[in-house]
Amino acid sequence: MRYIINKNTYIIKTEDKSTTKIIEKGKTLNRKEDPATIISDSCSYYRYSLNFRVEESKKQFKSNYKNPIIVDNESKIIFFPIKSITAKDNTWISYNNLVTFLRKKHNTILVFFDGSTIIVPVNYSIISSQISKCFILEKKIEKSTNLSKI
């Protein structure tokens, strides 16, 4: 059975060549699918292909590199990668479950709602930029949700 991202998913990251580590609220899972497959399967599960989501982000940000994507509009699930979207060896981070992020030399500490933390080997300014893009996507979802209620 394939893993589908949900509201409790914090991180999806390559552990080694054959394993992906998934950190959820209160538990850790290991899967054989690579992060890109999990992201793709999850987008499809929520009615849109990964390609559609990638194109949607490209149009929004006029950029092709490391854009966040909306996994599910209804639940407002947004994830961002630390490498290229298509990279097999990657880490995807849940914008929705992130409380804050802190600088630690050339790394960044991510802090989630339950107080758990993880250090990612990414510069603080890159994470900050990704978070800003996610915020824009979140507002886009909220606007479209409000328009559909009229």
CYANA upper distance limits for C-alpha pairs under 8 A (distance plus 0.5 A):
  2 ARG  CA     33 GLU  CA      8.30
  2 ARG  CA     38 ILE  CA      8.01
  2 ARG  CA     41 ASP  CA      8.28
  3 TYR  CA     31 ARG  CA      8.19
  3 TYR  CA     38 ILE  CA      6.81
  3 TYR  CA     41 ASP  CA      8.40
  3 TYR  CA     42 SER  CA      8.14
  4 ILE  CA     38 ILE  CA      7.22
  4 ILE  CA     39 ILE  CA      8.47
  4 ILE  CA     41 ASP  CA      7.31
  4 ILE  CA     42 SER  CA      5.40
  4 ILE  CA     45 TYR  CA      7.93
  5 ILE  CA      9 THR  CA      6.43
  5 ILE  CA     38 ILE  CA      8.09
  5 ILE  CA     39 ILE  CA      7.97
  5 ILE  CA     42 SER  CA      6.20
  6 ASN  CA     77 ILE  CA      8.09
  7 LYS  CA     75 SER  CA      7.82
  7 LYS  CA     77 ILE  CA      7.25
  7 LYS  CA     96 ASN  CA      8.36
  7 LYS  CA     97 ASN  CA      8.42
  8 ASN  CA     24 GLU  CA      5.79
  8 ASN  CA     25 LYS  CA      5.77
  8 ASN  CA     97 ASN  CA      8.07
  9 THR  CA     22 ILE  CA      7.82
  9 THR  CA     23 ILE  CA      6.73
  9 THR  CA     24 GLU  CA      4.82
  9 THR  CA     25 LYS  CA      7.09
  9 THR  CA     94 SER  CA      7.29
  9 THR  CA     97 ASN  CA      8.29
 10 TYR  CA     22 ILE  CA      8.05
 10 TYR  CA     23 ILE  CA      5.97
 10 TYR  CA     24 GLU  CA      5.64
 10 TYR  CA     25 LYS  CA      7.36
 10 TYR  CA     93 ILE  CA      6.62
 10 TYR  CA     94 SER  CA      5.54
 10 TYR  CA     97 ASN  CA      6.60
 10 TYR  CA     98 LEU  CA      8.20
 10 TYR  CA    112 PHE  CA      8.04
 11 ILE  CA     21 LYS  CA      8.41
 11 ILE  CA     22 ILE  CA      6.19
 11 ILE  CA     23 ILE  CA      5.61
 11 ILE  CA     24 GLU  CA      7.52
 11 ILE  CA     91 THR  CA      7.49
 11 ILE  CA     92 TRP  CA      6.19
 11 ILE  CA     93 ILE  CA      5.24
 11 ILE  CA     94 SER  CA      6.61
 12 ILE  CA     20 THR  CA      7.30
 12 ILE  CA     21 LYS  CA      6.40
 12 ILE  CA     22 ILE  CA      5.08
 12 ILE  CA     23 ILE  CA      7.05
 12 ILE  CA     35 PRO  CA      6.57
 12 ILE  CA     91 THR  CA      6.11
 12 ILE  CA     92 TRP  CA      5.61
 12 ILE  CA     93 ILE  CA      7.17
 13 LYS  CA     20 THR  CA      6.05
 13 LYS  CA     21 LYS  CA      5.81
 13 LYS  CA     22 ILE  CA      6.98
 13 LYS  CA     35 PRO  CA      6.73
 13 LYS  CA     89 ASP  CA      8.14
 13 LYS  CA     90 ASN  CA      6.25
 13 LYS  CA     91 THR  CA      4.56
 13 LYS  CA     92 TRP  CA      6.73
 14 THR  CA     19 THR  CA      6.86
 14 THR  CA     20 THR  CA      5.00
 14 THR  CA     21 LYS  CA      6.66
 14 THR  CA     34 ASP  CA      7.22
 14 THR  CA     35 PRO  CA      7.05
 14 THR  CA     88 LYS  CA      8.29
 14 THR  CA     89 ASP  CA      5.89
 14 THR  CA     90 ASN  CA      6.14
 14 THR  CA     91 THR  CA      6.84
 15 GLU  CA     19 THR  CA      5.88
 15 GLU  CA     20 THR  CA      5.58
 15 GLU  CA     21 LYS  CA      6.12
 16 ASP  CA     20 THR  CA      7.56
 17 LYS  CA     89 ASP  CA      8.44
 18 SER  CA     32 LYS  CA      6.27
 18 SER  CA     33 GLU  CA      8.15
 18 SER  CA     34 ASP  CA      8.06
 19 THR  CA     30 ASN  CA      6.84
 19 THR  CA     31 ARG  CA      6.14
 19 THR  CA     32 LYS  CA      5.37
 19 THR  CA     33 GLU  CA      7.45
 19 THR  CA     34 ASP  CA      7.49
 20 THR  CA     30 ASN  CA      6.09
 20 THR  CA     31 ARG  CA      5.70
 20 THR  CA     32 LYS  CA      6.64
 20 THR  CA     33 GLU  CA      7.00
 20 THR  CA     34 ASP  CA      6.27
 20 THR  CA     35 PRO  CA      6.98
 21 LYS  CA     28 THR  CA      7.51
 21 LYS  CA     29 LEU  CA      6.36
 21 LYS  CA     30 ASN  CA      5.20
 21 LYS  CA     31 ARG  CA      7.11
 22 ILE  CA     28 THR  CA      6.19
 22 ILE  CA     29 LEU  CA      5.50
 22 ILE  CA     30 ASN  CA      6.58
 22 ILE  CA     31 ARG  CA      8.13
 23 ILE  CA     27 LYS  CA      6.69
 23 ILE  CA     28 THR  CA      5.07
 23 ILE  CA     29 LEU  CA      6.91
 24 GLU  CA     28 THR  CA      6.47
 24 GLU  CA     29 LEU  CA      8.32
 25 LYS  CA    114 ASP  CA      7.50
 33 GLU  CA     37 THR  CA      6.53
 33 GLU  CA     38 ILE  CA      6.95
 34 ASP  CA     38 ILE  CA      7.00
 34 ASP  CA     88 LYS  CA      6.62
 34 ASP  CA     89 ASP  CA      7.99
 35 PRO  CA     39 ILE  CA      6.63
 35 PRO  CA     88 LYS  CA      7.08
 35 PRO  CA     89 ASP  CA      7.95
 35 PRO  CA     90 ASN  CA      7.01
 35 PRO  CA     91 THR  CA      7.62
 35 PRO  CA     92 TRP  CA      7.84
 36 ALA  CA     40 SER  CA      6.55
 36 ALA  CA     85 ILE  CA      7.72
 36 ALA  CA     86 THR  CA      6.85
 36 ALA  CA     87 ALA  CA      7.58
 36 ALA  CA     88 LYS  CA      6.56
 36 ALA  CA     90 ASN  CA      8.34
 37 THR  CA     41 ASP  CA      6.44
 38 ILE  CA     42 SER  CA      6.51
 39 ILE  CA     43 CYS  CA      6.68
 39 ILE  CA     50 LEU  CA      7.76
 39 ILE  CA     71 VAL  CA      8.14
 40 SER  CA     44 SER  CA      6.77
 40 SER  CA     49 SER  CA      7.18
 40 SER  CA     50 LEU  CA      5.48
 41 ASP  CA     45 TYR  CA      6.58
 41 ASP  CA     50 LEU  CA      8.50
 42 SER  CA     46 TYR  CA      6.83
 42 SER  CA     71 VAL  CA      7.23
 43 CYS  CA     47 ARG  CA      7.03
 43 CYS  CA     48 TYR  CA      5.93
 43 CYS  CA     49 SER  CA      6.00
 43 CYS  CA     50 LEU  CA      6.11
 43 CYS  CA     53 ARG  CA      8.22
 43 CYS  CA     71 VAL  CA      5.56
 43 CYS  CA     72 ASP  CA      7.38
 44 SER  CA     48 TYR  CA      5.46
 44 SER  CA     49 SER  CA      5.38
 44 SER  CA     50 LEU  CA      7.45
 46 TYR  CA     71 VAL  CA      7.49
 46 TYR  CA     72 ASP  CA      6.11
 48 TYR  CA     52 PHE  CA      6.86
 48 TYR  CA     53 ARG  CA      7.47
 49 SER  CA     53 ARG  CA      6.94
 50 LEU  CA     54 VAL  CA      6.54
 51 ASN  CA     55 GLU  CA      6.61
 52 PHE  CA     56 GLU  CA      6.55
 53 ARG  CA     57 SER  CA      6.82
 53 ARG  CA     69 ILE  CA      6.38
 53 ARG  CA     70 ILE  CA      6.98
 53 ARG  CA     71 VAL  CA      8.06
 54 VAL  CA     58 LYS  CA      6.67
 54 VAL  CA     67 ASN  CA      8.06
 54 VAL  CA     69 ILE  CA      6.95
 55 GLU  CA     59 LYS  CA      6.70
 56 GLU  CA     60 GLN  CA      6.80
 57 SER  CA     61 PHE  CA      6.54
 57 SER  CA     62 LYS  CA      8.36
 57 SER  CA     63 SER  CA      8.42
 57 SER  CA     67 ASN  CA      6.68
 57 SER  CA     68 PRO  CA      7.38
 57 SER  CA     69 ILE  CA      6.77
 58 LYS  CA     62 LYS  CA      5.69
 58 LYS  CA     63 SER  CA      5.70
 58 LYS  CA     64 ASN  CA      6.07
 58 LYS  CA     67 ASN  CA      7.67
 59 LYS  CA     63 SER  CA      7.96
 61 PHE  CA     67 ASN  CA      8.20
 61 PHE  CA    133 LYS  CA      8.34
 63 SER  CA     67 ASN  CA      7.88
 65 TYR  CA     84 SER  CA      6.70
 65 TYR  CA     85 ILE  CA      8.11
 66 LYS  CA     80 PHE  CA      7.76
 66 LYS  CA     81 PRO  CA      6.44
 66 LYS  CA     82 ILE  CA      7.30
 66 LYS  CA     83 LYS  CA      6.53
 66 LYS  CA     84 SER  CA      5.49
 66 LYS  CA     85 ILE  CA      6.31
 67 ASN  CA     80 PHE  CA      7.04
 67 ASN  CA     81 PRO  CA      7.76
 67 ASN  CA     85 ILE  CA      7.97
 67 ASN  CA    130 GLN  CA      7.79
 67 ASN  CA    133 LYS  CA      8.03
 68 PRO  CA     78 ILE  CA      7.38
 68 PRO  CA     79 PHE  CA      6.10
 68 PRO  CA     80 PHE  CA      4.52
 68 PRO  CA     81 PRO  CA      7.07
 68 PRO  CA    130 GLN  CA      7.37
 68 PRO  CA    133 LYS  CA      7.34
 68 PRO  CA    134 CYS  CA      6.63
 69 ILE  CA     78 ILE  CA      6.21
 69 ILE  CA     79 PHE  CA      6.14
 69 ILE  CA     80 PHE  CA      6.82
 69 ILE  CA    134 CYS  CA      8.38
 69 ILE  CA    137 LEU  CA      8.44
 70 ILE  CA     76 LYS  CA      7.72
 70 ILE  CA     77 ILE  CA      6.50
 70 ILE  CA     78 ILE  CA      4.97
 70 ILE  CA     79 PHE  CA      7.10
 70 ILE  CA    137 LEU  CA      7.79
 71 VAL  CA     76 LYS  CA      8.20
 71 VAL  CA     77 ILE  CA      5.92
 71 VAL  CA     78 ILE  CA      6.12
 71 VAL  CA     79 PHE  CA      7.45
 72 ASP  CA     76 LYS  CA      6.14
 72 ASP  CA     77 ILE  CA      5.59
 72 ASP  CA     78 ILE  CA      7.72
 73 ASN  CA     77 ILE  CA      7.11
 73 ASN  CA    141 ILE  CA      6.77
 76 LYS  CA     96 ASN  CA      8.26
 76 LYS  CA    138 GLU  CA      7.43
 76 LYS  CA    141 ILE  CA      7.48
 77 ILE  CA     94 SER  CA      7.96
 77 ILE  CA     95 TYR  CA      8.13
 77 ILE  CA     96 ASN  CA      6.89
 78 ILE  CA     94 SER  CA      6.62
 78 ILE  CA     95 TYR  CA      6.12
 78 ILE  CA     96 ASN  CA      6.95
 78 ILE  CA    134 CYS  CA      7.30
 78 ILE  CA    137 LEU  CA      8.34
 78 ILE  CA    138 GLU  CA      8.12
 79 PHE  CA     92 TRP  CA      6.63
 79 PHE  CA     93 ILE  CA      5.82
 79 PHE  CA     94 SER  CA      5.09
 79 PHE  CA     95 TYR  CA      6.09
 79 PHE  CA     96 ASN  CA      8.43
 79 PHE  CA    134 CYS  CA      8.28
 80 PHE  CA     92 TRP  CA      5.92
 80 PHE  CA     93 ILE  CA      5.85
 80 PHE  CA     94 SER  CA      7.24
 80 PHE  CA     95 TYR  CA      7.53
 80 PHE  CA    130 GLN  CA      7.24
 80 PHE  CA    134 CYS  CA      8.05
 81 PRO  CA     85 ILE  CA      6.73
 81 PRO  CA     90 ASN  CA      7.44
 81 PRO  CA     91 THR  CA      6.22
 81 PRO  CA     92 TRP  CA      4.86
 81 PRO  CA     93 ILE  CA      6.83
 82 ILE  CA     90 ASN  CA      7.16
 82 ILE  CA     91 THR  CA      6.24
 82 ILE  CA     92 TRP  CA      7.02
 82 ILE  CA     93 ILE  CA      8.43
 82 ILE  CA    122 VAL  CA      7.62
 82 ILE  CA    127 ILE  CA      8.40
 83 LYS  CA     87 ALA  CA      7.06
 83 LYS  CA     90 ASN  CA      6.40
 83 LYS  CA     91 THR  CA      7.70
 84 SER  CA     90 ASN  CA      8.29
 94 SER  CA     98 LEU  CA      7.02
 95 TYR  CA    131 ILE  CA      7.45
 95 TYR  CA    134 CYS  CA      7.17
 97 ASN  CA    112 PHE  CA      6.11
 97 ASN  CA    113 PHE  CA      6.44
 98 LEU  CA    110 LEU  CA      7.44
 98 LEU  CA    111 VAL  CA      6.47
 98 LEU  CA    112 PHE  CA      5.06
 98 LEU  CA    113 PHE  CA      6.91
 99 VAL  CA    110 LEU  CA      8.39
 99 VAL  CA    111 VAL  CA      6.14
 99 VAL  CA    112 PHE  CA      5.62
 99 VAL  CA    113 PHE  CA      6.19
100 THR  CA    110 LEU  CA      6.82
100 THR  CA    111 VAL  CA      5.82
100 THR  CA    112 PHE  CA      7.64
101 PHE  CA    108 THR  CA      7.05
101 PHE  CA    109 ILE  CA      5.93
101 PHE  CA    110 LEU  CA      5.02
101 PHE  CA    111 VAL  CA      6.32
101 PHE  CA    124 TYR  CA      8.39
102 LEU  CA    108 THR  CA      6.11
102 LEU  CA    109 ILE  CA      5.48
102 LEU  CA    110 LEU  CA      7.11
102 LEU  CA    124 TYR  CA      7.64
103 ARG  CA    107 ASN  CA      7.00
103 ARG  CA    108 THR  CA      5.45
103 ARG  CA    109 ILE  CA      6.92
103 ARG  CA    123 ASN  CA      8.24
103 ARG  CA    124 TYR  CA      5.98
104 LYS  CA    108 THR  CA      5.95
104 LYS  CA    109 ILE  CA      7.15
104 LYS  CA    124 TYR  CA      8.43
106 HIS  CA    121 PRO  CA      7.46
106 HIS  CA    122 VAL  CA      7.08
106 HIS  CA    123 ASN  CA      5.65
106 HIS  CA    124 TYR  CA      7.80
107 ASN  CA    119 ILE  CA      7.14
107 ASN  CA    120 VAL  CA      6.28
107 ASN  CA    121 PRO  CA      5.12
107 ASN  CA    122 VAL  CA      5.43
107 ASN  CA    123 ASN  CA      5.71
107 ASN  CA    124 TYR  CA      7.08
108 THR  CA    119 ILE  CA      6.12
108 THR  CA    120 VAL  CA      5.95
108 THR  CA    121 PRO  CA      7.11
108 THR  CA    122 VAL  CA      6.45
108 THR  CA    123 ASN  CA      6.63
108 THR  CA    124 TYR  CA      5.83
108 THR  CA    127 ILE  CA      8.12
109 ILE  CA    117 THR  CA      7.05
109 ILE  CA    118 ILE  CA      6.21
109 ILE  CA    119 ILE  CA      4.91
109 ILE  CA    120 VAL  CA      6.93
110 LEU  CA    117 THR  CA      5.90
110 LEU  CA    118 ILE  CA      5.85
110 LEU  CA    119 ILE  CA      6.71
110 LEU  CA    120 VAL  CA      7.99
111 VAL  CA    115 GLY  CA      6.63
111 VAL  CA    116 SER  CA      6.44
111 VAL  CA    117 THR  CA      5.11
111 VAL  CA    118 ILE  CA      7.45
112 PHE  CA    116 SER  CA      5.99
112 PHE  CA    117 THR  CA      6.79
122 VAL  CA    126 ILE  CA      7.34
122 VAL  CA    127 ILE  CA      7.58
123 ASN  CA    127 ILE  CA      7.23
124 TYR  CA    128 SER  CA      6.62
125 SER  CA    129 SER  CA      6.65
126 ILE  CA    130 GLN  CA      6.77
127 ILE  CA    131 ILE  CA      6.64
128 SER  CA    132 SER  CA      6.79
129 SER  CA    133 LYS  CA      6.91
130 GLN  CA    134 CYS  CA      6.76
131 ILE  CA    135 PHE  CA      6.70
132 SER  CA    136 ILE  CA      7.02
133 LYS  CA    137 LEU  CA      6.94
134 CYS  CA    138 GLU  CA      6.59
135 PHE  CA    139 LYS  CA      6.79
136 ILE  CA    140 LYS  CA      6.75
137 LEU  CA    141 ILE  CA      6.80
138 GLU  CA    142 GLU  CA      6.82
139 LYS  CA    143 LYS  CA      6.64
140 LYS  CA    144 SER  CA      6.77
141 ILE  CA    145 THR  CA      6.56
142 GLU  CA    146 ASN  CA      6.63
143 LYS  CA    147 LEU  CA      6.65
144 SER  CA    148 SER  CA      6.70
145 THR  CA    149 LYS  CA      7.09
146 ASN  CA    150 ILE  CA      7.45
